[in-house]
């Protein structure tokens, strides 16, 4: 069970693949959120049960109905939140494995009867991999394998330009309260200008249909040759774009982890959250990390003095990332790739 969000479900998919690679033929049922299912559900060797939170209490009944008559050896409760915890009693498994008590948010430990080993200082994906380790799955090379339809790949190919690198920029993170992860429009504009002039890149702007994301897309496209599909692509079309891209640039958000799952390098922009915990798992060297600076400047502490995963809830923090920080990473990436 991992309901949301996009990035965390990408981590969970790697866990599922580890189980499948250890035990070919294992039957896996995944309880997942509706939005996340739109990306994952075409995977043929996983049985998906959708939990649609918009249905309120009826969503719990939907899951119970879907699971009626089934029995599982173990339920991996990889989502610790009140909404997810209330689902656990509906899972027809003798073993209900949850996080260790320190990480079992919203009293998850009251609903589970086994726990993974305690750990601190882990990346979010390593924490989820603790579930595979707990049930005896050996560590194997990472695998995701998200199948994409030809029409989705065509959508991405139509936005590409032959013999030019494609860079996908997803400028905005989710619009949660006090979630200050977005870099300024003018900074992105300067980066796009550099990508176009120095590297001849075709930039594609992506994002959801919110007013903020739409505004970012319009402003960035107006001053450049970037193709703007903000609010005009499905999640699977976004996945195809990311797969086709040579590089993704984004803050701490779902596309960073989609890119990891799809094998595309990520230049992540991190100041308000710790990239060692939530950064793109395979692109740490490309990540722009101003988190330690933000901890010192806005919390008055060193990184070692704050809890693992401590957020910096200050709207000024992302301004610590400079255009030159990002440009230097981009230049190093393209120079080493031979474009």
Secondary structure, DSSP 8 states (H G I E B T S, - for coil): -----HHHHHHHHHHHHHHHHHSTT---EEEEEHHHHHHHTT-TTSEEEEE-GGGTHHHHHHHHHHHTT--EEEEE----SHHHHTTGGG--EEEEEE--TTT-GGGGGGT-SEE----SS--HHHHHHHHHHHTT-------------HHHHHHHHTT--TTS-EEEEE------TT------HHHHHHHHHHHHHHH--EEEE---SSHHHHHHHHHHHHTSS-EE-TTSS-HHHHHHHHHH-SEEEEESSHHHHHHHHHT--EEEEESSS-HHHHS-TT-TTT-EE-HHHHIIIIISS-GGGS-TT-----TTGGGGS-HHHHHHHHHHHHHHHT-
